[in-house]
Amino acid sequence: MRCFCITDDPDVLTGMRLAGIEGLHASTKKDVDAAVSRVCADSGIAILIITEGCYALSRERLDELKLSAGRPLVNVIADSRGSVRARDYITRLINEAIGIKI
């Protein structure tokens, strides 16, 4: 099983390729949707790595893919500029999920 990366950041794409992970550069919603369709059609790809910028372009489709399909596993990563999530993202997530303040 292989990994595949969809990114809007050329630095991330270069790094993934150096690590042996195939990928595509996608800067528009149309590009992201086409790349996701390609990944879903390829039964050899088990993990889809997508940067936050591309995820934001096609959030509805990717959320649906996360919840409905067993393959590919969708993993959202930060790009070379850093994460757009809040600093206390994990703490808030735990608090919302189980009600414990850390």
Jmol script that loads the backbone (N, CA, C; Angstrom):
load data "model"
ATOM      1  N   MET A   1       0.839  -1.175   0.000  1.00  0.00           N
ATOM      2  CA  MET A   1       0.000   0.000   0.000  1.00  0.00           C
ATOM      3  C   MET A   1       0.886   1.241   0.000  1.00  0.00           C
ATOM      4  N   ARG A   2       0.446   2.233  -0.741  1.00  0.00           N
ATOM      5  CA  ARG A   2       1.239   3.439  -0.928  1.00  0.00           C
ATOM      6  C   ARG A   2       0.569   4.648  -0.284  1.00  0.00           C
ATOM      7  N   CYS A   3       1.375   5.694  -0.131  1.00  0.00           N
ATOM      8  CA  CYS A   3       0.888   7.002   0.314  1.00  0.00           C
ATOM      9  C   CYS A   3       0.883   7.931  -0.889  1.00  0.00           C
ATOM     10  N   PHE A   4       0.044   8.956  -0.832  1.00  0.00           N
ATOM     11  CA  PHE A   4      -0.019   9.954  -1.893  1.00  0.00           C
ATOM     12  C   PHE A   4      -0.257  11.304  -1.240  1.00  0.00           C
ATOM     13  N   CYS A   5       0.395  12.335  -1.754  1.00  0.00           N
ATOM     14  CA  CYS A   5       0.303  13.675  -1.163  1.00  0.00           C
ATOM     15  C   CYS A   5      -0.320  14.656  -2.149  1.00  0.00           C
ATOM     16  N   ILE A   6      -1.281  15.437  -1.667  1.00  0.00           N
ATOM     17  CA  ILE A   6      -1.854  16.540  -2.439  1.00  0.00           C
ATOM     18  C   ILE A   6      -1.534  17.817  -1.669  1.00  0.00           C
ATOM     19  N   THR A   7      -0.851  18.743  -2.325  1.00  0.00           N
ATOM     20  CA  THR A   7      -0.408  19.947  -1.638  1.00  0.00           C
ATOM     21  C   THR A   7      -0.463  21.167  -2.548  1.00  0.00           C
ATOM     22  N   ASP A   8      -0.562  22.330  -1.932  1.00  0.00           N
ATOM     23  CA  ASP A   8      -0.470  23.588  -2.670  1.00  0.00           C
ATOM     24  C   ASP A   8       0.884  24.249  -2.431  1.00  0.00           C
ATOM     25  N   ASP A   9       1.772  23.546  -1.753  1.00  0.00           N
ATOM     26  CA  ASP A   9       3.083  24.069  -1.390  1.00  0.00           C
ATOM     27  C   ASP A   9       4.180  23.258  -2.087  1.00  0.00           C
ATOM     28  N   PRO A  10       4.957  23.875  -2.973  1.00  0.00           N
ATOM     29  CA  PRO A  10       6.001  23.130  -3.684  1.00  0.00           C
ATOM     30  C   PRO A  10       7.077  22.554  -2.760  1.00  0.00           C
ATOM     31  N   ASP A  11       7.335  23.205  -1.624  1.00  0.00           N
ATOM     32  CA  ASP A  11       8.332  22.689  -0.687  1.00  0.00           C
ATOM     33  C   ASP A  11       7.878  21.368  -0.066  1.00  0.00           C
ATOM     34  N   VAL A  12       6.607  21.278   0.277  1.00  0.00           N
ATOM     35  CA  VAL A  12       6.063  20.034   0.834  1.00  0.00           C
ATOM     36  C   VAL A  12       6.134  18.928  -0.213  1.00  0.00           C
ATOM     37  N   LEU A  13       5.779  19.249  -1.450  1.00  0.00           N
ATOM     38  CA  LEU A  13       5.812  18.262  -2.522  1.00  0.00           C
ATOM     39  C   LEU A  13       7.231  17.742  -2.741  1.00  0.00           C
ATOM     40  N   THR A  14       8.209  18.628  -2.726  1.00  0.00           N
ATOM     41  CA  THR A  14       9.604  18.221  -2.877  1.00  0.00           C
ATOM     42  C   THR A  14      10.035  17.317  -1.732  1.00  0.00           C
ATOM     43  N   GLY A  15       9.691  17.691  -0.510  1.00  0.00           N
ATOM     44  CA  GLY A  15      10.040  16.869   0.650  1.00  0.00           C
ATOM     45  C   GLY A  15       9.410  15.492   0.603  1.00  0.00           C
ATOM     46  N   MET A  16       8.153  15.429   0.215  1.00  0.00           N
ATOM     47  CA  MET A  16       7.472  14.137   0.119  1.00  0.00           C
ATOM     48  C   MET A  16       8.110  13.269  -0.961  1.00  0.00           C
ATOM     49  N   ARG A  17       8.447  13.872  -2.084  1.00  0.00           N
ATOM     50  CA  ARG A  17       9.093  13.107  -3.155  1.00  0.00           C
ATOM     51  C   ARG A  17      10.456  12.594  -2.719  1.00  0.00           C
ATOM     52  N   LEU A  18      11.193  13.401  -1.960  1.00  0.00           N
ATOM     53  CA  LEU A  18      12.485  12.941  -1.437  1.00  0.00           C
ATOM     54  C   LEU A  18      12.311  11.771  -0.472  1.00  0.00           C
ATOM     55  N   ALA A  19      11.168  11.724   0.194  1.00  0.00           N
ATOM     56  CA  ALA A  19      10.868  10.628   1.124  1.00  0.00           C
ATOM     57  C   ALA A  19      10.265   9.424   0.404  1.00  0.00           C
ATOM     58  N   GLY A  20      10.082   9.528  -0.913  1.00  0.00           N
ATOM     59  CA  GLY A  20       9.546   8.414  -1.681  1.00  0.00           C
ATOM     60  C   GLY A  20       8.038   8.394  -1.806  1.00  0.00           C
ATOM     61  N   ILE A  21       7.391   9.506  -1.490  1.00  0.00           N
ATOM     62  CA  ILE A  21       5.929   9.588  -1.560  1.00  0.00           C
ATOM     63  C   ILE A  21       5.542  10.378  -2.805  1.00  0.00           C
ATOM     64  N   GLU A  22       4.715   9.776  -3.643  1.00  0.00           N
ATOM     65  CA  GLU A  22       4.229  10.453  -4.841  1.00  0.00           C
ATOM     66  C   GLU A  22       3.284  11.577  -4.433  1.00  0.00           C
ATOM     67  N   GLY A  23       3.091  12.530  -5.338  1.00  0.00           N
ATOM     68  CA  GLY A  23       2.173  13.605  -5.018  1.00  0.00           C
ATOM     69  C   GLY A  23       1.863  14.489  -6.196  1.00  0.00           C
ATOM     70  N   LEU A  24       0.919  15.391  -5.974  1.00  0.00           N
ATOM     71  CA  LEU A  24       0.495  16.362  -6.977  1.00  0.00           C
ATOM     72  C   LEU A  24       0.395  17.743  -6.357  1.00  0.00           C
ATOM     73  N   HIS A  25       0.678  18.747  -7.168  1.00  0.00           N
ATOM     74  CA  HIS A  25       0.472  20.131  -6.756  1.00  0.00           C
ATOM     75  C   HIS A  25      -0.931  20.533  -7.198  1.00  0.00           C
ATOM     76  N   ALA A  26      -1.731  21.033  -6.288  1.00  0.00           N
ATOM     77  CA  ALA A  26      -3.104  21.442  -6.598  1.00  0.00           C
ATOM     78  C   ALA A  26      -3.363  22.791  -5.940  1.00  0.00           C
ATOM     79  N   SER A  27      -3.682  23.785  -6.754  1.00  0.00           N
ATOM     80  CA  SER A  27      -3.873  25.126  -6.196  1.00  0.00           C
ATOM     81  C   SER A  27      -5.310  25.631  -6.285  1.00  0.00           C
ATOM     82  N   THR A  28      -6.192  24.877  -6.952  1.00  0.00           N
ATOM     83  CA  THR A  28      -7.596  25.279  -7.048  1.00  0.00           C
ATOM     84  C   THR A  28      -8.491  24.133  -6.580  1.00  0.00           C
ATOM     85  N   LYS A  29      -9.738  24.455  -6.300  1.00  0.00           N
ATOM     86  CA  LYS A  29     -10.696  23.433  -5.871  1.00  0.00           C
ATOM     87  C   LYS A  29     -10.848  22.355  -6.940  1.00  0.00           C
ATOM     88  N   LYS A  30     -10.861  22.760  -8.189  1.00  0.00           N
ATOM     89  CA  LYS A  30     -10.987  21.808  -9.295  1.00  0.00           C
ATOM     90  C   LYS A  30      -9.798  20.842  -9.316  1.00  0.00           C
ATOM     91  N   ASP A  31      -8.586  21.369  -9.107  1.00  0.00           N
ATOM     92  CA  ASP A  31      -7.385  20.528  -9.069  1.00  0.00           C
ATOM     93  C   ASP A  31      -7.435  19.544  -7.904  1.00  0.00           C
ATOM     94  N   VAL A  32      -7.857  20.035  -6.736  1.00  0.00           N
ATOM     95  CA  VAL A  32      -7.934  19.177  -5.549  1.00  0.00           C
ATOM     96  C   VAL A  32      -8.958  18.067  -5.762  1.00  0.00           C
ATOM     97  N   ASP A  33     -10.133  18.412  -6.278  1.00  0.00           N
ATOM     98  CA  ASP A  33     -11.168  17.406  -6.523  1.00  0.00           C
ATOM     99  C   ASP A  33     -10.703  16.356  -7.529  1.00  0.00           C
ATOM    100  N   ALA A  34     -10.006  16.784  -8.581  1.00  0.00           N
ATOM    101  CA  ALA A  34      -9.494  15.839  -9.577  1.00  0.00           C
ATOM    102  C   ALA A  34      -8.449  14.912  -8.958  1.00  0.00           C
ATOM    103  N   ALA A  35      -7.580  15.460  -8.115  1.00  0.00           N
ATOM    104  CA  ALA A  35      -6.553  14.646  -7.466  1.00  0.00           C
ATOM    105  C   ALA A  35      -7.172  13.654  -6.484  1.00  0.00           C
ATOM    106  N   VAL A  36      -8.185  14.081  -5.738  1.00  0.00           N
ATOM    107  CA  VAL A  36      -8.864  13.182  -4.796  1.00  0.00           C
ATOM    108  C   VAL A  36      -9.556  12.056  -5.559  1.00  0.00           C
ATOM    109  N   SER A  37     -10.172  12.375  -6.685  1.00  0.00           N
ATOM    110  CA  SER A  37     -10.814  11.348  -7.511  1.00  0.00           C
ATOM    111  C   SER A  37      -9.791  10.339  -8.005  1.00  0.00           C
ATOM    112  N   ARG A  38      -8.628  10.832  -8.400  1.00  0.00           N
ATOM    113  CA  ARG A  38      -7.551   9.942  -8.856  1.00  0.00           C
ATOM    114  C   ARG A  38      -7.097   9.005  -7.734  1.00  0.00           C
ATOM    115  N   VAL A  39      -6.954   9.551  -6.543  1.00  0.00           N
ATOM    116  CA  VAL A  39      -6.528   8.738  -5.395  1.00  0.00           C
ATOM    117  C   VAL A  39      -7.581   7.685  -5.059  1.00  0.00           C
ATOM    118  N   CYS A  40      -8.843   8.067  -5.055  1.00  0.00           N
ATOM    119  CA  CYS A  40      -9.920   7.128  -4.731  1.00  0.00           C
ATOM    120  C   CYS A  40     -10.026   6.011  -5.763  1.00  0.00           C
ATOM    121  N   ALA A  41      -9.690   6.309  -7.012  1.00  0.00           N
ATOM    122  CA  ALA A  41      -9.771   5.309  -8.076  1.00  0.00           C
ATOM    123  C   ALA A  41      -8.612   4.315  -8.036  1.00  0.00           C
ATOM    124  N   ASP A  42      -7.517   4.681  -7.389  1.00  0.00           N
ATOM    125  CA  ASP A  42      -6.337   3.816  -7.320  1.00  0.00           C
ATOM    126  C   ASP A  42      -6.395   2.973  -6.051  1.00  0.00           C
ATOM    127  N   SER A  43      -6.624   1.685  -6.205  1.00  0.00           N
ATOM    128  CA  SER A  43      -6.764   0.805  -5.037  1.00  0.00           C
ATOM    129  C   SER A  43      -5.443   0.561  -4.314  1.00  0.00           C
ATOM    130  N   GLY A  44      -4.334   0.954  -4.899  1.00  0.00           N
ATOM    131  CA  GLY A  44      -3.037   0.764  -4.266  1.00  0.00           C
ATOM    132  C   GLY A  44      -2.667   1.850  -3.278  1.00  0.00           C
ATOM    133  N   ILE A  45      -3.427   2.941  -3.264  1.00  0.00           N
ATOM    134  CA  ILE A  45      -3.130   4.053  -2.354  1.00  0.00           C
ATOM    135  C   ILE A  45      -3.958   3.889  -1.086  1.00  0.00           C
ATOM    136  N   ALA A  46      -3.260   3.764   0.051  1.00  0.00           N
ATOM    137  CA  ALA A  46      -3.935   3.544   1.327  1.00  0.00           C
ATOM    138  C   ALA A  46      -4.032   4.811   2.169  1.00  0.00           C
ATOM    139  N   ILE A  47      -3.081   5.734   1.991  1.00  0.00           N
ATOM    140  CA  ILE A  47      -3.050   6.941   2.819  1.00  0.00           C
ATOM    141  C   ILE A  47      -2.962   8.167   1.922  1.00  0.00           C
ATOM    142  N   LEU A  48      -3.871   9.104   2.130  1.00  0.00           N
ATOM    143  CA  LEU A  48      -3.850  10.387   1.427  1.00  0.00           C
ATOM    144  C   LEU A  48      -3.365  11.445   2.408  1.00  0.00           C
ATOM    145  N   ILE A  49      -2.237  12.054   2.088  1.00  0.00           N
ATOM    146  CA  ILE A  49      -1.693  13.142   2.892  1.00  0.00           C
ATOM    147  C   ILE A  49      -2.039  14.435   2.162  1.00  0.00           C
ATOM    148  N   ILE A  50      -2.710  15.344   2.845  1.00  0.00           N
ATOM    149  CA  ILE A  50      -3.146  16.588   2.201  1.00  0.00           C
ATOM    150  C   ILE A  50      -2.830  17.765   3.119  1.00  0.00           C
ATOM    151  N   THR A  51      -2.342  18.846   2.542  1.00  0.00           N
ATOM    152  CA  THR A  51      -2.014  20.017   3.357  1.00  0.00           C
ATOM    153  C   THR A  51      -3.285  20.785   3.720  1.00  0.00           C
ATOM    154  N   GLU A  52      -3.188  21.574   4.772  1.00  0.00           N
ATOM    155  CA  GLU A  52      -4.348  22.319   5.272  1.00  0.00           C
ATOM    156  C   GLU A  52      -4.937  23.245   4.214  1.00  0.00           C
ATOM    157  N   GLY A  53      -4.092  23.835   3.373  1.00  0.00           N
ATOM    158  CA  GLY A  53      -4.580  24.731   2.334  1.00  0.00           C
ATOM    159  C   GLY A  53      -5.460  24.013   1.325  1.00  0.00           C
ATOM    160  N   CYS A  54      -5.046  22.833   0.887  1.00  0.00           N
ATOM    161  CA  CYS A  54      -5.850  22.038  -0.052  1.00  0.00           C
ATOM    162  C   CYS A  54      -7.092  21.491   0.637  1.00  0.00           C
ATOM    163  N   TYR A  55      -6.952  21.114   1.893  1.00  0.00           N
ATOM    164  CA  TYR A  55      -8.098  20.609   2.651  1.00  0.00           C
ATOM    165  C   TYR A  55      -9.193  21.674   2.735  1.00  0.00           C
ATOM    166  N   ALA A  56      -8.790  22.920   2.930  1.00  0.00           N
ATOM    167  CA  ALA A  56      -9.763  24.013   3.027  1.00  0.00           C
ATOM    168  C   ALA A  56     -10.508  24.228   1.710  1.00  0.00           C
ATOM    169  N   LEU A  57      -9.867  23.932   0.594  1.00  0.00           N
ATOM    170  CA  LEU A  57     -10.505  24.114  -0.710  1.00  0.00           C
ATOM    171  C   LEU A  57     -11.607  23.095  -0.968  1.00  0.00           C
ATOM    172  N   SER A  58     -11.467  21.897  -0.402  1.00  0.00           N
ATOM    173  CA  SER A  58     -12.438  20.833  -0.670  1.00  0.00           C
ATOM    174  C   SER A  58     -12.844  20.129   0.623  1.00  0.00           C
ATOM    175  N   ARG A  59     -13.102  20.917   1.645  1.00  0.00           N
ATOM    176  CA  ARG A  59     -13.392  20.393   2.984  1.00  0.00           C
ATOM    177  C   ARG A  59     -14.575  19.426   3.009  1.00  0.00           C
ATOM    178  N   GLU A  60     -15.671  19.763   2.330  1.00  0.00           N
ATOM    179  CA  GLU A  60     -16.878  18.927   2.386  1.00  0.00           C
ATOM    180  C   GLU A  60     -16.604  17.528   1.834  1.00  0.00           C
ATOM    181  N   ARG A  61     -15.960  17.483   0.670  1.00  0.00           N
ATOM    182  CA  ARG A  61     -15.690  16.185   0.041  1.00  0.00           C
ATOM    183  C   ARG A  61     -14.724  15.356   0.878  1.00  0.00           C
ATOM    184  N   LEU A  62     -13.702  15.985   1.406  1.00  0.00           N
ATOM    185  CA  LEU A  62     -12.715  15.250   2.198  1.00  0.00           C
ATOM    186  C   LEU A  62     -13.295  14.782   3.531  1.00  0.00           C
ATOM    187  N   ASP A  63     -14.150  15.592   4.150  1.00  0.00           N
ATOM    188  CA  ASP A  63     -14.811  15.155   5.383  1.00  0.00           C
ATOM    189  C   ASP A  63     -15.711  13.957   5.113  1.00  0.00           C
ATOM    190  N   GLU A  64     -16.415  13.993   3.996  1.00  0.00           N
ATOM    191  CA  GLU A  64     -17.267  12.866   3.611  1.00  0.00           C
ATOM    192  C   GLU A  64     -16.421  11.614   3.378  1.00  0.00           C
ATOM    193  N   LEU A  65     -15.276  11.787   2.742  1.00  0.00           N
ATOM    194  CA  LEU A  65     -14.369  10.666   2.493  1.00  0.00           C
ATOM    195  C   LEU A  65     -13.830  10.104   3.806  1.00  0.00           C
ATOM    196  N   LYS A  66     -13.496  10.985   4.746  1.00  0.00           N
ATOM    197  CA  LYS A  66     -13.003  10.541   6.055  1.00  0.00           C
ATOM    198  C   LYS A  66     -14.037   9.677   6.778  1.00  0.00           C
ATOM    199  N   LEU A  67     -15.294  10.090   6.717  1.00  0.00           N
ATOM    200  CA  LEU A  67     -16.343   9.421   7.482  1.00  0.00           C
ATOM    201  C   LEU A  67     -16.910   8.184   6.803  1.00  0.00           C
ATOM    202  N   SER A  68     -16.866   8.124   5.477  1.00  0.00           N
ATOM    203  CA  SER A  68     -17.563   7.042   4.786  1.00  0.00           C
ATOM    204  C   SER A  68     -16.663   5.931   4.278  1.00  0.00           C
ATOM    205  N   ALA A  69     -15.464   6.213   3.953  1.00  0.00           N
ATOM    206  CA  ALA A  69     -14.621   5.207   3.303  1.00  0.00           C
ATOM    207  C   ALA A  69     -13.560   4.665   4.249  1.00  0.00           C
ATOM    208  N   GLY A  70     -13.204   3.421   4.031  1.00  0.00           N
ATOM    209  CA  GLY A  70     -12.114   2.844   4.791  1.00  0.00           C
ATOM    210  C   GLY A  70     -10.781   3.137   4.131  1.00  0.00           C
ATOM    211  N   ARG A  71     -10.816   3.437   2.857  1.00  0.00           N
ATOM    212  CA  ARG A  71      -9.613   3.700   2.098  1.00  0.00           C
ATOM    213  C   ARG A  71      -9.881   4.824   1.129  1.00  0.00           C
ATOM    214  N   PRO A  72      -9.046   5.774   1.010  1.00  0.00           N
ATOM    215  CA  PRO A  72      -7.797   5.988   1.727  1.00  0.00           C
ATOM    216  C   PRO A  72      -8.019   6.700   3.067  1.00  0.00           C
ATOM    217  N   LEU A  73      -7.091   6.495   3.955  1.00  0.00           N
ATOM    218  CA  LEU A  73      -7.078   7.219   5.220  1.00  0.00           C
ATOM    219  C   LEU A  73      -6.608   8.640   4.912  1.00  0.00           C
ATOM    220  N   VAL A  74      -7.377   9.637   5.307  1.00  0.00           N
ATOM    221  CA  VAL A  74      -7.048  11.036   5.010  1.00  0.00           C
ATOM    222  C   VAL A  74      -6.317  11.640   6.201  1.00  0.00           C
ATOM    223  N   ASN A  75      -5.125  12.181   5.942  1.00  0.00           N
ATOM    224  CA  ASN A  75      -4.312  12.789   6.980  1.00  0.00           C
ATOM    225  C   ASN A  75      -3.994  14.228   6.574  1.00  0.00           C
ATOM    226  N   VAL A  76      -4.426  15.196   7.369  1.00  0.00           N
ATOM    227  CA  VAL A  76      -4.202  16.612   7.071  1.00  0.00           C
ATOM    228  C   VAL A  76      -2.947  17.070   7.806  1.00  0.00           C
ATOM    229  N   ILE A  77      -2.021  17.686   7.050  1.00  0.00           N
ATOM    230  CA  ILE A  77      -0.765  18.161   7.634  1.00  0.00           C
ATOM    231  C   ILE A  77      -0.608  19.656   7.373  1.00  0.00           C
ATOM    232  N   ALA A  78       0.275  20.284   8.127  1.00  0.00           N
ATOM    233  CA  ALA A  78       0.609  21.692   7.907  1.00  0.00           C
ATOM    234  C   ALA A  78       1.542  21.796   6.702  1.00  0.00           C
ATOM    235  N   ASP A  79       1.588  22.976   6.100  1.00  0.00           N
ATOM    236  CA  ASP A  79       2.539  23.173   5.014  1.00  0.00           C
ATOM    237  C   ASP A  79       3.807  23.814   5.570  1.00  0.00           C
ATOM    238  N   SER A  80       4.688  24.268   4.700  1.00  0.00           N
ATOM    239  CA  SER A  80       5.971  24.807   5.162  1.00  0.00           C
ATOM    240  C   SER A  80       5.829  26.139   5.897  1.00  0.00           C
ATOM    241  N   ARG A  81       4.667  26.770   5.803  1.00  0.00           N
ATOM    242  CA  ARG A  81       4.428  28.033   6.514  1.00  0.00           C
ATOM    243  C   ARG A  81       3.904  27.809   7.929  1.00  0.00           C
ATOM    244  N   GLY A  82       3.634  26.574   8.281  1.00  0.00           N
ATOM    245  CA  GLY A  82       3.136  26.260   9.611  1.00  0.00           C
ATOM    246  C   GLY A  82       1.646  25.998   9.616  1.00  0.00           C
ATOM    247  N   SER A  83       1.145  25.618  10.756  1.00  0.00           N
ATOM    248  CA  SER A  83      -0.254  25.254  10.905  1.00  0.00           C
ATOM    249  C   SER A  83      -1.142  26.484  11.054  1.00  0.00           C
ATOM    250  N   VAL A  84      -2.366  26.375  10.553  1.00  0.00           N
ATOM    251  CA  VAL A  84      -3.333  27.462  10.717  1.00  0.00           C
ATOM    252  C   VAL A  84      -4.254  27.206  11.909  1.00  0.00           C
ATOM    253  N   ARG A  85      -4.077  26.082  12.560  1.00  0.00           N
ATOM    254  CA  ARG A  85      -4.892  25.748  13.733  1.00  0.00           C
ATOM    255  C   ARG A  85      -4.462  26.571  14.941  1.00  0.00           C
ATOM    256  N   ALA A  86      -5.367  26.727  15.873  1.00  0.00           N
ATOM    257  CA  ALA A  86      -5.069  27.455  17.104  1.00  0.00           C
ATOM    258  C   ALA A  86      -4.050  26.682  17.934  1.00  0.00           C
ATOM    259  N   ARG A  87      -3.343  27.384  18.791  1.00  0.00           N
ATOM    260  CA  ARG A  87      -2.308  26.743  19.611  1.00  0.00           C
ATOM    261  C   ARG A  87      -2.876  25.663  20.524  1.00  0.00           C
ATOM    262  N   ASP A  88      -4.063  25.895  21.049  1.00  0.00           N
ATOM    263  CA  ASP A  88      -4.650  24.951  21.998  1.00  0.00           C
ATOM    264  C   ASP A  88      -5.624  23.991  21.312  1.00  0.00           C
ATOM    265  N   TYR A  89      -5.390  23.682  20.065  1.00  0.00           N
ATOM    266  CA  TYR A  89      -6.293  22.843  19.281  1.00  0.00           C
ATOM    267  C   TYR A  89      -6.519  21.476  19.939  1.00  0.00           C
ATOM    268  N   ILE A  90      -5.452  20.797  20.314  1.00  0.00           N
ATOM    269  CA  ILE A  90      -5.565  19.456  20.901  1.00  0.00           C
ATOM    270  C   ILE A  90      -6.269  19.523  22.252  1.00  0.00           C
ATOM    271  N   THR A  91      -5.919  20.499  23.080  1.00  0.00           N
ATOM    272  CA  THR A  91      -6.553  20.653  24.385  1.00  0.00           C
ATOM    273  C   THR A  91      -8.051  20.891  24.235  1.00  0.00           C
ATOM    274  N   ARG A  92      -8.436  21.766  23.295  1.00  0.00           N
ATOM    275  CA  ARG A  92      -9.855  22.021  23.049  1.00  0.00           C
ATOM    276  C   ARG A  92     -10.567  20.779  22.541  1.00  0.00           C
ATOM    277  N   LEU A  93      -9.903  20.023  21.670  1.00  0.00           N
ATOM    278  CA  LEU A  93     -10.488  18.805  21.125  1.00  0.00           C
ATOM    279  C   LEU A  93     -10.766  17.787  22.232  1.00  0.00           C
ATOM    280  N   ILE A  94      -9.828  17.617  23.149  1.00  0.00           N
ATOM    281  CA  ILE A  94     -10.007  16.694  24.277  1.00  0.00           C
ATOM    282  C   ILE A  94     -11.139  17.185  25.172  1.00  0.00           C
ATOM    283  N   ASN A  95     -11.163  18.478  25.445  1.00  0.00           N
ATOM    284  CA  ASN A  95     -12.210  19.053  26.291  1.00  0.00           C
ATOM    285  C   ASN A  95     -13.592  18.838  25.681  1.00  0.00           C
ATOM    286  N   GLU A  96     -13.721  19.057  24.377  1.00  0.00           N
ATOM    287  CA  GLU A  96     -15.011  18.867  23.711  1.00  0.00           C
ATOM    288  C   GLU A  96     -15.409  17.396  23.654  1.00  0.00           C
ATOM    289  N   ALA A  97     -14.431  16.517  23.469  1.00  0.00           N
ATOM    290  CA  ALA A  97     -14.732  15.095  23.299  1.00  0.00           C
ATOM    291  C   ALA A  97     -15.125  14.417  24.607  1.00  0.00           C
ATOM    292  N   ILE A  98     -14.366  14.681  25.676  1.00  0.00           N
ATOM    293  CA  ILE A  98     -14.635  13.951  26.920  1.00  0.00           C
ATOM    294  C   ILE A  98     -14.930  14.852  28.113  1.00  0.00           C
ATOM    295  N   GLY A  99     -14.855  16.151  27.923  1.00  0.00           N
ATOM    296  CA  GLY A  99     -15.240  17.075  28.983  1.00  0.00           C
ATOM    297  C   GLY A  99     -14.218  17.274  30.075  1.00  0.00           C
ATOM    298  N   ILE A 100     -12.961  16.953  29.813  1.00  0.00           N
ATOM    299  CA  ILE A 100     -11.911  17.129  30.817  1.00  0.00           C
ATOM    300  C   ILE A 100     -11.059  18.328  30.433  1.00  0.00           C
ATOM    301  N   LYS A 101     -10.853  19.233  31.390  1.00  0.00           N
ATOM    302  CA  LYS A 101      -9.976  20.375  31.144  1.00  0.00           C
ATOM    303  C   LYS A 101      -8.558  20.004  31.548  1.00  0.00           C
ATOM    304  N   ILE A 102      -7.632  20.329  30.659  1.00  0.00           N
ATOM    305  CA  ILE A 102      -6.220  20.017  30.924  1.00  0.00           C
ATOM    306  C   ILE A 102      -5.475  21.304  31.182  1.00  0.00           C
TER     307      ILE A 102
END
end "model"
wireframe off; spacefill off
backbone 0.3
color backbone group
